[in-house]
């Protein structure tokens, strides 16, 4: 919701999800409690029926009155014991049912209780689609090690910057800071010459669109999920975004087309199909800055080529920050940043870094070697 600045009609997905979870929690409480109570009554009635039947049979077969009295006393004692133990078991059952249901509601409450980043007292407007990071450092919690340290970066409007590095080097954290998912621990992130902390959240999200590696589709149709990026767009604009995302084949194959339900979390679609729909959702949002985090990770080579071609067409029109491992995507960037342990180890163009013979050159050598691999 934050990434796509959902507002107006788009927020109904989020509101419906919260309401559905709340109603599910209530139903679970009612059903669990009712089942425990009914089960308890059934057990009590069955136990009483057995005791009465046993007492009747004993009274018919036994002649010795002393034996009968002993038997009746035993039966009464068992009934009294049952009446003491069963309510205690019921209380334990009720508590377990309530704890299970309450856990879901508590999880939602924890999310909603998180304080949002503060809005600026004096709002400022970005001048263009440029990006700048000034001595940025960041850690997710005070007791944790910083994931980014001393990052200085300047990205001109309309240029493409590729981020390269091993897993855990800080690439995704850097992109999240640009999108203001978190506030920096030190330094500044500036968009259009303005510190992101001085830009109102709604206006900031209008400046940025994002493509994630891990996608999520809301329960609804394909068209509704794409329009989440921009609710007012026409069907023609939606189809254009679908073509740019390489998802035309999906729409043509499905009988209901754009009206096809995706299921909760997009479960009715494959991983690659969900990825392409999420890419179309990002492309339909007209924002000057596009952040791409491993957008082609779940796609086959044909669709990877389509997305790479789309990025090539956007280059020069939008400011692109791309996390990628595809050489074809990285090589067309205006500048490449090699991150290591939260710091920029190398920066330059593809040719400059290849000639440098450092980490990027080693990365290229590994890629070239793997191209020759074959399954024996």
C-alpha positions in Angstrom: 0.0 0.0 0.0 2.9 2.4 0.8 4.7 1.6 -2.4 1.8 2.3 -4.7 0.3 5.1 -2.6 -3.1 3.4 -2.5 -5.8 5.8 -1.8 -9.5 6.3 -2.6 -11.0 3.2 -4.1 -7.7 1.3 -4.0 -7.7 1.3 -0.2 -10.7 -1.0 -0.2 -8.4 -4.0 -0.7 -6.5 -3.2 2.5 -9.7 -2.4 4.4 -11.4 -5.5 3.2 -8.4 -7.6 4.2 -8.4 -6.2 7.7 -12.2 -6.6 8.1 -12.1 -10.1 6.8 -9.3 -11.0 9.3 -11.3 -9.4 12.1 -14.5 -11.3 11.1 -12.6 -14.6 10.8 -11.2 -14.1 14.3 -14.6 -13.5 15.7 -16.0 -16.6 13.9 -13.2 -18.7 15.2 -14.0 -17.6 18.8 -17.7 -18.4 18.4 -17.2 -21.7 16.7 -14.4 -22.9 19.0 -16.4 -21.9 22.1 -19.6 -23.5 20.8 -17.8 -26.8 19.9 -16.2 -27.0 23.4 -19.5 -26.4 25.1 -21.4 -28.9 23.0 -18.7 -31.5 23.3 -18.8 -31.1 27.1 -22.5 -31.5 27.2 -22.4 -34.7 25.1 -19.7 -36.2 27.3 -21.7 -35.3 30.5 -25.0 -36.8 29.1 -23.2 -40.0 28.0 -21.5 -40.4 31.3 -24.8 -39.8 33.2 -26.6 -42.3 31.0 -23.9 -44.9 31.6 -24.1 -44.4 35.4 -27.9 -44.7 35.5 -27.8 -47.8 33.3 -25.1 -49.4 35.5 -27.0 -48.5 38.7 -30.2 -50.0 37.3 -28.6 -53.2 36.3 -26.9 -53.6 39.7 -30.1 -53.0 41.6 -31.9 -55.7 39.5 -29.2 -58.3 40.0 -28.0 -57.7 43.6 -30.1 -58.9 46.5 -27.8 -58.0 49.3 -29.0 -54.5 50.5 -25.5 -53.7 51.9 -23.9 -54.3 48.5 -26.6 -52.2 46.9 -25.9 -49.3 49.3 -22.2 -49.6 48.6 -22.8 -49.5 44.8 -25.1 -46.5 45.0 -22.5 -44.7 47.2 -19.8 -45.4 44.6 -22.0 -44.2 41.8 -22.8 -40.9 43.6 -19.1 -40.4 44.4 -18.2 -40.8 40.8 -20.8 -38.3 39.7 -19.6 -35.8 42.2 -16.0 -36.2 41.1 -17.1 -35.8 37.5 -18.9 -32.6 38.3 -15.7 -31.2 39.9 -13.2 -32.2 37.2 -15.3 -31.5 34.0 -15.8 -27.7 34.7 -12.0 -27.3 35.2 -11.4 -29.1 31.9 -14.0 -26.8 30.2 -12.2 -23.7 31.5 -8.9 -24.9 30.1 -10.6 -25.6 26.7 -12.2 -22.1 26.6 -8.9 -20.5 27.4 -7.1 -22.3 24.6 -9.8 -21.5 22.1 -9.7 -17.8 23.0 -5.9 -17.7 22.9 -5.8 -19.1 19.4 -8.3 -16.6 18.1 -6.8 -13.7 19.9 -3.4 -14.4 18.4 -4.6 -13.4 15.0 -6.2 -10.2 16.2 -3.1 -9.3 18.2 -0.9 -9.7 15.1 -3.1 -7.1 13.3 -3.1 -4.8 16.3 0.7 -4.8 16.4 0.9 -3.7 12.7 -1.7 -1.0 13.2 0.1 0.2 16.4 3.3 1.0 14.6 3.8 4.8 14.5 4.2 6.2 10.9 7.1 8.3 9.9 6.4 12.0 10.9 5.0 14.3 8.2 7.1 17.5 7.6 6.1 20.7 9.2 7.0 22.7 6.1 6.4 20.7 3.0 8.7 21.0 0.0 8.3 19.9 -3.6 11.0 17.9 -5.5 12.3 19.9 -8.5 13.0 16.9 -10.7 13.7 13.1 -10.7 17.2 13.3 -9.4 18.4 11.2 -6.4 21.2 11.9 -4.0 22.4 10.1 -0.9 24.7 12.1 1.4 26.8 10.1 3.9 23.9 7.7 4.5 24.1 5.1 7.3 21.3 2.8 8.5 20.6 0.0 10.9 17.2 -1.7 11.5 17.5 -1.6 15.3 19.9 0.3 17.6 21.4 -3.0 18.9 22.1 -4.3 15.4 25.1 -3.8 13.2 24.6 -1.0 10.5 23.6 -2.5 7.1 24.7 0.7 5.3 27.7 2.9 6.1 28.8 6.2 4.5 26.9 5.9 1.3 27.3 8.8 -1.1 25.5 8.6 -4.4 24.2 11.0 -7.0 21.8 10.0 -9.8 20.9 12.4 -12.5 17.3 12.5 -13.9 16.6 10.1 -16.6 19.7 7.9 -16.0 20.0 4.3 -15.0 22.0 3.0 -12.0 22.5 -0.7 -11.4 23.3 -2.1 -7.9 25.4 -5.2 -7.7 26.7 -7.2 -4.8 26.5 -10.4 -2.8 23.4 -11.2 -0.8 23.4 -9.1 2.4 25.5 -6.4 1.0 22.8 -3.8 1.5 21.2 -3.4 -2.0 17.6 -3.9 -1.0 18.0 -1.8 2.2 19.4 1.1 0.0 16.3 0.9 -2.3 14.0 0.9 0.7 15.6 4.0 2.1 15.1 5.8 -1.2 11.4 4.9 -1.0 11.4 6.1 2.6 10.2 2.8 4.0 12.5 3.6 6.9 14.3 6.8 8.0 18.1 6.9 7.8 20.1 6.5 10.9 22.5 9.2 9.6 22.9 11.4 6.6 20.3 12.4 4.0 18.3 10.9 1.2 17.3 13.7 -1.3 14.9 13.5 -4.2 14.8 16.4 -6.6 17.1 18.3 -4.3 14.8 18.0 -1.3 15.3 15.8 1.8 12.7 13.0 1.7 11.8 13.9 5.3 10.6 17.3 4.0 8.3 15.8 1.4 4.8 14.8 2.4 4.2 11.0 2.2 1.6 11.2 -0.5 3.7 13.4 -2.7 6.8 11.3 -2.1 5.0 8.2 -3.2 3.8 10.0 -6.4 7.5 10.4 -7.2 8.4 6.7 -7.0 7.1 3.5 -8.4 8.6 0.1 -7.5 8.9 -3.4 -8.8 9.6 -6.0 -6.0 11.3 -9.4 -6.2 8.6 -10.8 -3.8 5.2 -9.9 -5.2 1.8 -9.8 -3.6 -1.5 -9.6 -5.3 -4.7 -8.6 -3.5 -7.8 -10.8 -3.8 -9.7 -9.4 -6.8 -9.3 -9.4 -10.5 -6.1 -8.9 -12.6 -7.4 -5.5 -13.7 -8.1 -4.4 -10.2 -4.6 -5.3 -9.0 -3.0 -3.4 -11.9 -5.2 -0.4 -11.3 -3.9 -0.3 -7.7 -1.0 1.7 -9.0 -3.3 4.3 -10.6 -7.1 3.7 -10.1 -8.3 6.2 -12.7 -6.5 4.7 -15.8 -8.5 3.4 -18.8 -8.5 -0.2 -20.1 -6.3 0.9 -23.0 -3.6 2.1 -20.6 -3.9 -1.1 -18.6 -3.4 -3.2 -21.7 -0.4 -1.1 -22.7 1.2 -1.7 -19.3 0.4 -5.4 -19.6 2.2 -5.4 -23.0 5.3 -3.6 -21.5 5.3 -6.2 -18.7 5.2 -9.1 -21.1 1.8 -10.3 -19.7 -0.2 -10.1 -22.9 -0.2 -13.8 -23.2 -1.7 -14.3 -19.8 -4.7 -12.0 -20.6 -5.3 -13.6 -23.9 -5.1 -17.2 -22.5 -7.5 -16.6 -19.6 -11.2 -16.7 -20.6 -12.1 -13.8 -18.3 -9.1 -11.6 -19.4 -8.6 -8.6 -17.1 -11.6 -9.8 -15.0 -9.9 -13.0 -14.0 -9.8 -13.4 -10.2 -6.3 -13.9 -8.9 -7.3 -15.5 -5.5 -5.9 -14.5 -2.1 -2.3 -13.5 -2.5 -2.5 -14.4 -6.2 -2.7 -18.1 -5.6 -4.5 -18.8 -8.9 -1.5 -17.5 -10.9 2.0 -18.9 -11.1 5.0 -17.1 -9.7 6.0 -15.8 -13.0 2.5 -14.6 -13.8 2.2 -12.8 -10.5 5.5 -11.1 -11.1 4.4 -9.8 -14.5 1.1 -8.5 -13.2 3.0 -6.7 -10.4 5.4 -5.2 -13.0 2.4 -3.9 -15.0 1.0 -2.4 -11.8 4.2 -0.5 -11.3 4.6 0.6 -14.9 1.1 2.0 -15.0 1.9 4.5 -12.3 3.3 7.7 -13.9 6.2 8.5 -11.5 9.6 10.0 -12.4 11.6 7.4 -10.4 11.4 3.6 -10.9 13.0 1.3 -8.3 13.5 -2.3 -9.6 14.5 -5.1 -7.1 15.2 -8.3 -9.0 12.1 -7.9 -11.2 13.0 -10.8 -13.5 14.0 -13.3 -10.9 10.9 -15.5 -11.4 10.7 -15.1 -15.2 11.8 -17.3 -18.1 14.5 -15.9 -20.5 11.8 -14.7 -23.0 10.0 -12.6 -20.5 13.3 -11.4 -19.0 14.2 -10.1 -22.4 10.8 -8.3 -22.6 11.4 -6.6 -19.2 15.0 -5.6 -20.2 13.6 -4.1 -23.4 11.0 -2.1 -21.3 13.8 -0.8 -19.0 15.8 0.2 -22.1 12.8 2.2 -23.4 12.3 3.9 -20.0 16.0 4.9 -19.8 16.3 8.6 -20.6 12.6 9.1 -19.6 12.7 8.0 -16.0 15.3 7.7 -13.3 16.0 4.0 -12.8 17.6 2.3 -9.8 17.9 -1.4 -10.6 19.0 -4.4 -8.6 19.8 -7.1 -11.1 22.1 -10.0 -11.8 21.4 -10.2 -15.6 24.4 -9.0 -17.5 22.2 -7.5 -20.2 20.4 -5.3 -17.7 23.5 -4.3 -15.8 25.6 -3.5 -18.8 23.2 -0.8 -20.1 23.3 1.2 -16.9 24.9 4.6 -16.9 26.6 3.8 -13.6 27.1 0.6 -11.7 27.6 0.5 -7.9 29.2 -2.6 -6.4 28.2 -2.9 -2.7 30.1 -4.9 -0.1 29.2 -5.1 3.6 27.0 -2.0 3.4 29.6 0.2 1.6 30.2 1.1 -2.0 33.3 -0.8 -3.0 33.4 0.2 -6.7 31.5 2.5 -9.0 31.7 3.3 -12.7 30.4 2.2 -16.1 30.5 -1.4 -17.3 33.6 -0.9 -19.3 35.4 1.0 -16.6 34.7 -1.6 -13.9 35.6 -4.5 -16.2 39.0 -2.8 -17.0 39.6 -2.2 -13.2 39.9 -5.9 -12.6 38.2 -5.7 -9.2 35.0 -7.3 -7.8 32.9 -6.4 -10.7 35.4 -8.0 -13.1 35.3 -11.1 -10.9 31.5 -11.1 -11.1 31.7 -10.9 -14.9 34.2 -13.8 -15.0 31.8 -15.9 -12.9 28.9 -15.1 -15.2 30.9 -16.0 -18.3 31.9 -19.3 -16.8 28.4 -20.3 -15.9 27.2 -19.7 -19.4 29.1 -22.7 -20.5 27.5 -25.0 -17.9 25.4 -27.9 -19.3 23.3 -30.5 -17.5 25.1 -33.8 -18.1 
